[in-house]
Amino acid sequence: MPSTPWTVDQAQQHARASGLDRLDTQMLLCALLQQRSSWLITHGDGVLSAEQTRLLHAQIQRRAGGEPLAYILGDKEFFGLTLAVSPAVLIPRPDTETLVEWAIEKLPFDEVAAGRTAGQPIRVLDLGTGSGAIALALQHQRPGLDVTAVDASEAALRTAQANAAQLQLPVRFLLGSWLTPVAGERFELIVSNPPYIAEGDPYMAALHHEPRQALTSGPDGLDDIRHIVAHAQAHLSNGGWLMFEHGYDQAEAVAHLMRAQGFTNVNSRHDLGGNPRCTVGQSVTSHR
């Protein structure tokens, strides 16, 4: 613990000496001081309080130890929304915005186009909602939707509910495993960013701060996707869509699983890095 309060310049020097890059350092200081990064340049001799110095010192140590910046700051931007995050939920990634954008494209713009009578909103289900990122982004972009979000983690669901309350978005949240909480219900769109990393994948070492149960899914990473694909048809309306985010090398396998269960119009879309990151399929029409 520093013996005397830092100046802004001293704080930045200590952060750099601890291994933090410039952007992380600026984000910690800006959040602490409630200032823009340009302010730091012109106020290098400004003195932090003793409490601010103590808090920043602890945050620098946490970041230097590999803890994600979003957990330290307590929030993350996603699709124009500021979401509270904690170690109970995955940190929303920019690549997941690809899934949201595609979901919006697939949603019909009125009830009649969706095969519903007037006054019946288009229904969307988000499986494994975590922080609520996907469900809340869709509800925010299309206020007329009837959005339901499911998660098996009580702690994750509390985070998602708190985000919905803060953003004043009327998403319905249900606790349970995948489709179990929505027995007997149908939706025009089911979307999911489920666990998809293979158990034993060396990449997991870099993600040890995030909840393991939200990351891994069996020897090949596809156990949860298999389960959802096998049961989704019973919860999709006539011509409804099932959409996943998955691993960069899993598009072909996910497409095969979907076609094997009778889904049609199966296609994949690339993420910001050019990897096939999302796959969608349309339900059969036999249960109209």
C-alpha positions in Angstrom: 0.0 0.0 0.0 1.4 3.4 -0.9 2.5 5.5 2.1 1.3 8.8 0.6 -1.4 9.6 -2.0 -0.4 9.4 -5.6 -0.6 12.1 -8.2 -2.2 11.2 -11.5 1.2 10.8 -13.1 2.5 8.7 -10.3 -0.6 6.5 -10.5 0.0 5.9 -14.3 3.7 5.2 -13.7 2.9 2.6 -11.0 0.4 1.0 -13.3 2.9 0.7 -16.2 5.5 -0.6 -13.8 3.1 -3.3 -12.8 2.6 -4.4 -16.4 -0.7 -2.7 -17.3 -1.0 -1.2 -20.8 -2.0 2.4 -21.4 -5.6 1.7 -22.2 -6.3 -0.3 -19.0 -4.5 2.3 -16.9 -6.6 5.1 -18.4 -9.9 3.2 -18.0 -9.2 2.5 -14.3 -8.2 6.1 -13.7 -11.1 7.6 -15.7 -13.6 5.3 -13.8 -12.1 6.2 -10.5 -12.0 10.0 -11.1 -15.1 10.2 -13.3 -13.1 12.0 -16.0 -12.3 11.6 -19.6 -8.9 10.4 -20.8 -8.0 13.8 -22.1 -8.4 15.2 -18.6 -5.6 12.9 -17.4 -3.1 14.5 -19.8 -3.7 18.0 -18.5 -4.0 17.1 -14.8 -0.9 14.9 -14.2 -0.1 16.7 -11.1 -3.5 16.3 -9.6 -3.5 14.5 -6.3 -5.7 11.5 -5.6 -7.2 11.1 -2.1 -5.8 8.5 0.2 -8.9 6.3 -0.4 -8.6 6.7 -4.2 -5.0 5.8 -4.0 -5.8 2.7 -1.9 -8.6 1.6 -4.2 -6.5 2.2 -7.4 -3.5 0.3 -5.9 -5.8 -2.7 -5.3 -7.3 -2.5 -8.8 -3.9 -2.4 -10.4 -2.9 -5.5 -8.5 -6.0 -7.3 -9.6 -5.5 -6.4 -13.2 -1.8 -7.3 -13.1 -2.9 -10.7 -11.8 -5.0 -11.2 -14.9 -8.4 -10.4 -13.6 -10.6 -9.0 -16.5 -11.0 -5.2 -16.5 -14.8 -5.6 -16.7 -14.9 -7.5 -13.4 -12.8 -4.8 -11.7 -14.9 -1.9 -13.0 -18.1 -3.9 -12.6 -19.6 -3.2 -16.0 -19.2 -3.7 -19.7 -20.7 -2.0 -22.8 -22.6 -4.3 -25.1 -24.7 -3.2 -28.1 -25.0 0.3 -26.8 -26.0 -0.8 -23.3 -24.0 -0.6 -20.1 -24.4 -3.9 -18.3 -23.3 -4.8 -14.8 -21.1 -7.9 -14.7 -19.5 -10.0 -12.0 -17.6 -13.3 -11.8 -21.0 -15.0 -11.8 -21.5 -14.3 -15.5 -19.4 -14.3 -18.7 -18.2 -10.9 -19.9 -20.1 -9.9 -23.0 -17.8 -10.0 -26.1 -18.0 -7.8 -29.2 -18.3 -11.0 -31.4 -21.7 -11.8 -29.7 -23.0 -8.5 -31.2 -22.9 -10.5 -34.5 -25.5 -12.8 -33.1 -27.7 -10.0 -32.0 -27.5 -8.2 -35.3 -28.4 -11.4 -37.2 -31.2 -12.2 -34.8 -32.7 -8.7 -35.5 -32.6 -9.4 -39.2 -34.4 -12.8 -38.8 -37.2 -11.4 -36.7 -40.3 -10.4 -38.6 -41.4 -6.8 -38.2 -45.0 -7.5 -37.3 -47.3 -10.1 -35.8 -49.0 -11.0 -39.0 -45.7 -11.8 -40.7 -44.9 -14.0 -37.7 -48.2 -15.9 -38.1 -49.6 -14.4 -34.9 -52.9 -12.6 -34.5 -53.0 -8.8 -33.8 -52.0 -8.1 -30.3 -49.9 -11.2 -29.9 -46.2 -10.0 -29.7 -43.4 -11.9 -31.4 -41.8 -14.2 -28.9 -38.1 -14.6 -28.4 -36.2 -17.0 -26.0 -32.6 -16.5 -24.9 -31.1 -19.6 -23.4 -28.2 -19.3 -21.0 -28.7 -15.5 -20.7 -25.8 -14.8 -18.2 -25.7 -11.0 -17.7 -28.8 -10.7 -19.9 -26.8 -9.2 -22.8 -28.5 -10.8 -25.7 -32.0 -10.7 -24.3 -31.7 -7.0 -23.2 -30.1 -5.9 -26.5 -33.0 -7.5 -28.5 -35.6 -6.0 -26.2 -34.0 -2.6 -26.4 -33.7 -2.7 -30.2 -37.3 -4.1 -30.7 -39.4 -2.9 -27.8 -42.5 -4.7 -29.0 -41.0 -8.1 -28.6 -42.0 -10.6 -25.8 -38.5 -11.7 -24.6 -37.9 -14.5 -22.2 -34.4 -15.3 -20.8 -33.4 -18.6 -19.0 -30.4 -19.4 -17.0 -29.5 -22.3 -14.6 -27.5 -20.1 -12.3 -29.3 -18.1 -9.7 -26.4 -15.7 -9.3 -26.3 -15.1 -13.1 -30.1 -14.6 -13.2 -29.9 -12.0 -10.4 -27.3 -10.1 -12.4 -29.5 -10.2 -15.5 -32.6 -9.1 -13.6 -30.7 -6.2 -12.0 -29.5 -5.1 -15.5 -33.1 -5.3 -16.8 -34.3 -3.2 -13.9 -31.6 -0.6 -14.4 -32.3 -0.4 -18.1 -36.1 -0.5 -17.6 -36.5 -3.3 -20.1 -39.4 -5.8 -19.5 -37.6 -9.1 -20.1 -39.1 -12.2 -18.3 -36.4 -14.2 -16.5 -36.8 -17.9 -15.6 -34.5 -20.2 -13.6 -33.7 -23.6 -14.9 -31.8 -25.8 -17.4 -32.2 -24.8 -21.0 -35.8 -25.4 -22.3 -37.2 -27.0 -19.1 -38.7 -23.7 -17.7 -40.7 -23.1 -20.9 -42.4 -26.4 -21.2 -45.4 -26.1 -23.6 -44.4 -22.7 -24.9 -43.4 -21.7 -28.5 -41.3 -18.9 -29.8 -40.5 -17.3 -33.2 -36.8 -17.2 -32.3 -34.6 -19.1 -29.9 -31.1 -17.7 -29.5 -28.3 -18.9 -27.4 -24.6 -18.3 -26.6 -24.1 -21.6 -24.7 -20.9 -23.1 -23.3 -19.0 -24.4 -26.3 -15.3 -24.8 -25.2 -14.1 -28.4 -25.1 -13.1 -29.7 -21.6 -9.3 -29.7 -21.4 -8.9 -27.0 -24.0 -5.6 -25.1 -23.1 -7.4 -21.8 -23.9 -9.3 -22.3 -20.6 -6.2 -21.2 -18.7 -6.8 -17.6 -19.9 -10.4 -17.7 -18.8 -10.0 -18.9 -15.2 -11.6 -15.8 -13.7 -14.9 -16.5 -15.6 -17.5 -19.1 -14.6 -16.4 -22.5 -15.9 -19.9 -23.8 -16.1 -20.7 -21.1 -18.7 -17.7 -22.0 -20.8 -17.1 -25.8 -21.2 -19.5 -28.4 -22.5 -18.2 -31.9 -22.9 -15.2 -33.4 -24.7 -15.8 -31.6 -27.9 -17.6 -28.5 -26.5 -20.9 -29.4 -28.2 -22.9 -31.2 -25.5 -25.2 -28.3 -24.6 -25.7 -27.4 -28.3 -26.7 -31.0 -29.0 -29.2 -30.9 -26.2 -30.8 -27.6 -27.3 -30.9 -28.7 -31.0 -32.6 -32.0 -30.0 -35.4 -30.3 -28.1 -35.8 -26.9 -29.8 -38.3 -28.0 -32.5 -41.0 -28.5 -29.9 -40.6 -24.9 -28.7 -40.5 -23.1 -32.1 -43.4 -21.7 -34.0 -44.1 -22.5 -37.6 -41.0 -21.5 -39.5 -39.3 -20.2 -36.4 -35.5 -19.8 -36.1 -32.9 -21.4 -33.8 -29.6 -19.4 -33.6 -26.3 -20.2 -31.8 -23.0 -18.5 -31.1 -20.3 -21.2 -31.2 -16.6 -21.8 -31.5 -14.6 -20.5 -34.4 -14.1 -24.1 -35.7 -17.6 -25.6 -34.9 -19.8 -24.1 -37.6 -19.8 -27.3 -39.7 -20.5 -29.5 -36.8 -23.4 -27.3 -35.5 -24.9 -27.1 -39.0 -24.7 -30.9 -39.2 -26.5 -31.3 -35.9 -29.3 -28.9 -37.0 -29.8 -30.5 -40.3 -30.0 -34.0 -38.6 -32.8 -32.7 -36.5 -34.8 -31.4 -39.5 -33.8 -27.8 -39.5 -33.8 -26.1 -42.9 -32.1 -23.0 -44.3 -29.1 -23.7 -42.2 -26.4 -21.0 -42.6 -23.5 -19.5 -40.7 -22.2 -16.0 -40.3 -18.7 -14.7 -39.6 -17.6 -12.6 -36.6 -15.5 -9.5 -36.5 -12.3 -11.6 -36.9 -13.6 -13.4 -40.0 -14.4 -16.7 -38.2 -17.7 -18.5 -38.8 -19.1 -17.7 -35.3 -22.9 -18.1 -35.6 -25.2 -20.7 -37.1 -28.9 -20.5 -37.7 -31.6 -22.9 -38.8 -35.3 -22.8 -39.5 -37.8 -25.1 -37.9 -39.9 -27.6 -39.8 -43.5 -26.6 -40.5 -45.3 -29.8 -39.5 -46.8 -28.5 -36.2 -48.8 -25.6 -37.6 
